[in-house]
Amino acid sequence: MANKGPSYGLSREVQSKIEKKYDPDLEERLTEWIVAQCGSGAGRPEPGRVGFQTWLKDGCVLSELINSLCSQNKPIKKIQTSSMAFKQMEQISQFLHAAERYGVSKTDMFQTVDLWEGKDLAAVQRTLMALGSLAVTKDDGNYRGDPNWFHKKAQENRRDFSEEQLKEGQSVIGLQMGTNKGASQAGMTGYGRPRQIINN
């Protein structure tokens, strides 16, 4: 892939808006989690968006991350370091497929070029946040790090009601339907002054 030159006009405005969404504090938290999850062998990036991109760009750290979240069946069997662009992009693509199988929704996923070309590193952060939240929510013993780094996702809270409770509920009028208690218009008179009819 050829490197693109600088963008101008509307393209530059759009790119700068995308770049403003990148959160350096979130980068620090995600780095701490990835190092805690994968071990010190993952290394650490240089501070800043370029360092973060370079660290994750070949897809190896991301592949180690998703493998560390799965105990028995590792989703990515072969993690290989390569300097060739298409191999790095293939490794990122394998991570994305594995993350989707893990449970990250398609709307939270970044695209390979977002990371490899550095087009939208905020999207990469969103994907990693969604993955971390899912790992904390699953609570299967594979998550390492501070659970307060991520929000737990909402889980199903199923309730079973007896027939008697269901029948009781049918006789209650919900407040959405309105109520017959409280204020009424009894005793109200018309607004304004009554019409004056005068005979001469």
C-alpha positions as CSV (number, residue, x, y, z in Angstrom):
1,M,0.0,0.0,0.0
2,A,1.2,3.4,-0.9
3,N,1.3,6.1,1.8
4,K,-1.1,8.9,1.0
5,G,-0.1,12.5,1.1
6,P,-1.7,15.1,3.4
7,S,-5.4,15.7,2.9
8,Y,-6.8,19.2,2.2
9,G,-10.1,21.0,2.5
10,L,-13.1,18.9,3.6
11,S,-11.1,15.7,3.8
12,R,-8.7,17.4,6.3
13,E,-11.6,18.7,8.4
14,V,-13.2,15.3,8.6
15,Q,-9.9,13.7,9.5
16,S,-9.2,16.2,12.2
17,K,-12.6,15.6,13.7
18,I,-11.9,11.9,13.8
19,E,-8.5,12.5,15.4
20,K,-10.1,14.6,18.1
21,K,-12.1,11.6,19.3
22,Y,-8.9,9.8,20.3
23,D,-8.6,9.8,24.1
24,P,-5.0,9.7,25.5
25,D,-6.3,8.8,29.0
26,L,-8.2,5.8,27.6
27,E,-5.0,4.8,25.7
28,E,-3.2,4.6,29.0
29,R,-5.9,2.5,30.6
30,L,-6.1,0.2,27.6
31,T,-2.3,-0.2,27.6
32,E,-2.3,-1.1,31.3
33,W,-5.0,-3.7,30.6
34,I,-3.3,-5.3,27.6
35,V,0.0,-5.6,29.5
36,A,-1.8,-7.1,32.5
37,Q,-3.8,-9.5,30.3
38,C,-0.9,-10.6,28.0
39,G,2.0,-10.3,30.4
40,S,5.2,-8.2,30.0
41,G,6.1,-10.0,26.8
42,A,3.6,-7.7,25.0
43,G,5.9,-4.7,25.7
44,R,4.7,-1.2,26.0
45,P,4.0,1.5,23.4
46,E,5.6,4.9,23.2
47,P,3.1,7.4,24.6
48,G,0.8,9.0,22.0
49,R,-1.4,7.9,19.2
50,V,1.5,7.0,16.8
51,G,3.1,4.8,19.4
52,F,-0.2,3.1,20.2
53,Q,-0.8,2.5,16.5
54,T,2.7,1.1,15.9
55,W,2.4,-1.2,19.0
56,L,-0.8,-2.7,17.7
57,K,-0.3,-2.4,13.9
58,D,1.1,-5.9,13.2
59,G,-1.8,-7.5,15.0
60,C,0.3,-9.8,17.2
61,V,-0.5,-8.0,20.5
62,L,-4.2,-8.0,19.6
63,S,-4.1,-11.7,18.8
64,E,-2.3,-12.4,22.1
65,L,-5.0,-10.4,23.8
66,I,-8.0,-12.3,22.4
67,N,-6.2,-15.7,23.0
68,S,-5.6,-14.8,26.6
69,L,-9.3,-14.2,27.1
70,C,-10.1,-17.8,25.9
71,S,-9.0,-20.6,28.2
72,Q,-9.2,-23.8,26.1
73,N,-9.9,-23.1,22.5
74,K,-7.5,-20.4,21.3
75,P,-9.3,-18.6,18.5
76,I,-6.0,-17.6,16.7
77,K,-3.9,-20.7,16.3
78,K,-0.9,-19.1,14.6
79,I,0.5,-15.7,15.6
80,Q,3.4,-14.7,13.3
81,T,5.3,-11.5,13.2
82,S,5.8,-10.2,9.7
83,S,7.0,-7.0,8.2
84,M,4.8,-7.5,5.1
85,A,1.8,-5.3,5.0
86,F,-0.8,-7.9,3.9
87,K,0.4,-10.4,6.6
88,Q,-0.1,-7.7,9.3
89,M,-3.5,-6.8,7.9
90,E,-4.4,-10.5,7.8
91,Q,-3.4,-10.8,11.5
92,I,-5.6,-7.8,12.4
93,S,-8.5,-9.3,10.4
94,Q,-8.1,-12.6,12.4
95,F,-8.3,-10.6,15.6
96,L,-11.5,-8.9,14.4
97,H,-13.2,-12.3,13.5
98,A,-12.1,-13.8,16.9
99,A,-13.5,-10.7,18.8
100,E,-16.8,-11.0,16.9
101,R,-17.0,-14.7,17.9
102,Y,-16.2,-13.7,21.5
103,G,-19.3,-11.5,21.5
104,V,-18.2,-8.0,20.4
105,S,-21.0,-6.6,18.3
106,K,-20.3,-5.5,14.7
107,T,-21.2,-1.9,15.5
108,D,-18.3,-1.8,18.0
109,M,-15.7,-3.2,15.6
110,F,-13.1,-1.1,13.8
111,Q,-12.0,-1.8,10.3
112,T,-8.5,-3.1,9.5
113,V,-7.5,0.2,7.8
114,D,-8.6,2.2,10.9
115,L,-5.6,0.6,12.7
116,W,-3.2,-0.2,10.0
117,E,-3.3,3.2,8.2
118,G,-4.1,5.1,11.4
119,K,-7.4,6.4,9.9
120,D,-9.5,6.1,13.1
121,L,-7.7,5.0,16.2
122,A,-10.7,6.1,18.3
123,A,-12.6,3.2,16.7
124,V,-9.8,0.9,17.8
125,Q,-10.2,2.2,21.3
126,R,-14.0,1.6,21.2
127,T,-13.4,-2.0,20.1
128,L,-10.9,-2.7,22.9
129,M,-13.3,-1.1,25.4
130,A,-16.2,-3.3,24.2
131,L,-13.9,-6.4,24.4
132,G,-12.8,-5.4,28.0
133,S,-16.4,-4.8,29.1
134,L,-17.4,-8.2,27.7
135,A,-14.5,-10.0,29.4
136,V,-15.5,-8.4,32.8
137,T,-19.1,-9.3,32.3
138,K,-18.4,-12.9,31.4
139,D,-16.5,-13.3,34.6
140,D,-15.1,-16.7,33.5
141,G,-11.7,-16.3,35.3
142,N,-9.8,-15.3,32.2
143,Y,-9.9,-11.6,32.7
144,R,-6.8,-10.1,34.4
145,G,-6.5,-6.5,35.5
146,D,-8.7,-4.1,37.5
147,P,-12.4,-4.9,36.9
148,N,-13.1,-1.2,37.5
149,W,-11.4,-0.3,34.2
150,F,-14.5,-1.4,32.3
151,H,-18.2,-1.2,32.7
152,K,-20.2,-4.4,33.1
153,K,-22.7,-5.0,30.3
154,A,-26.3,-5.5,31.3
155,Q,-27.4,-9.1,31.7
156,E,-30.7,-10.8,31.5
157,N,-32.7,-10.8,34.7
158,R,-35.5,-13.3,34.0
159,R,-38.5,-13.3,36.3
160,D,-41.1,-16.0,36.6
161,F,-44.6,-15.0,37.8
162,S,-47.3,-17.4,39.1
163,E,-50.7,-17.5,37.4
164,E,-52.1,-15.8,40.5
165,Q,-49.7,-12.9,40.2
166,L,-50.4,-12.5,36.5
167,K,-54.2,-12.4,37.2
168,E,-53.7,-9.7,39.9
169,G,-51.8,-7.6,37.4
170,Q,-54.6,-7.6,35.0
171,S,-56.9,-5.8,37.4
172,V,-54.5,-2.9,37.9
173,I,-54.8,0.1,35.7
174,G,-51.4,1.3,34.7
175,L,-50.7,5.0,35.2
176,Q,-49.9,5.2,31.5
177,M,-53.6,4.7,30.8
178,G,-54.4,7.7,33.0
179,T,-56.0,7.9,36.4
180,N,-59.4,8.7,37.8
181,K,-57.9,10.0,41.1
182,G,-56.7,13.5,41.9
183,A,-57.7,16.7,40.1
184,S,-60.9,16.9,38.2
185,Q,-62.9,19.7,36.5
186,A,-65.8,19.5,38.9
187,G,-67.0,23.0,39.9
188,M,-65.0,24.8,37.2
189,T,-66.4,27.8,35.4
190,G,-65.7,28.9,31.9
191,Y,-62.6,31.0,31.3
192,G,-62.8,34.8,30.9
193,R,-65.7,37.1,31.5
194,P,-69.2,36.0,30.4
195,R,-70.7,37.8,27.4
196,Q,-72.4,41.0,28.3
197,I,-75.9,41.3,26.8
198,I,-77.5,44.6,27.6
199,N,-81.0,45.6,26.5
200,N,-81.5,49.3,25.9
